[in-house]
Amino acid sequence: MIRKIIKINEDLCNGCGACAEACHEGAIAMVNGKARLVREDYCDGLGDCLPACPVGAIRFEEREAPAYDEAAVNEAKKQKNNPLPCGCPGTKAGAIKRKVSDTCPIPSPAVSMLSQWPVQIKLVPVNAPYFEGANLLIAADCTAYAYGNFHSEFIRNRVTLIGCPKLDEGDYAEKLTAIIAGNTIKSVTVVRMEVPCCGGIENAVKRALMASGKFIPWRVVTVTRDGRLIE
């Protein structure tokens, strides 16, 4: 059928993910750091995503496209809100207790400072008990490889969440908003790479902080590709 549907100009897209968050039907996803219409039958043609795009990369067009499938959209939303109880055992949330010597309170750089599991933003439960009173670290996953002192300088004494806005589908802002709004978070530290696509994780945190309605101390640290810090 011929109907109105969105068209995304990937050359203009800056990878911020705002449109994917605004599309409540789930028609848009982030693919290789760019917004993409991944389900034409999920696009209702109303254009909630258009005003969310900061660079004007989305417009309407009329063309042959499958009809909007409201039933499929509602079922997808239901599955998202009620995931199956089965799944990978590695996604089970839990704290990791570290024993620090009284005679050597500063751990060796070779010692892991990770305090919880899982660490992927997409996998972590929003109501995990370790979020209460936590200092939150939200980091692009490449940063730990680029900066050699990452564990002792950033992960230590923080709850760690990682992601890659270029490779992960969807947007982090909704999940991060739920975590910040539903828990007593003391501070947020964002560590990103200097590459432009890493701006997606910083923008998601900014939007999550604003949407949470909370005033929380936060900072952004940028890691260069050769391992230097820019703050």
Summary of the structure (lengths in Angstrom):
residues: 231
radius of gyration: 19.6
end to end distance: 52.1
largest distance: 73.7
contacts: 677
relative contact order: 0.15
helix: 27%
strand: 24%
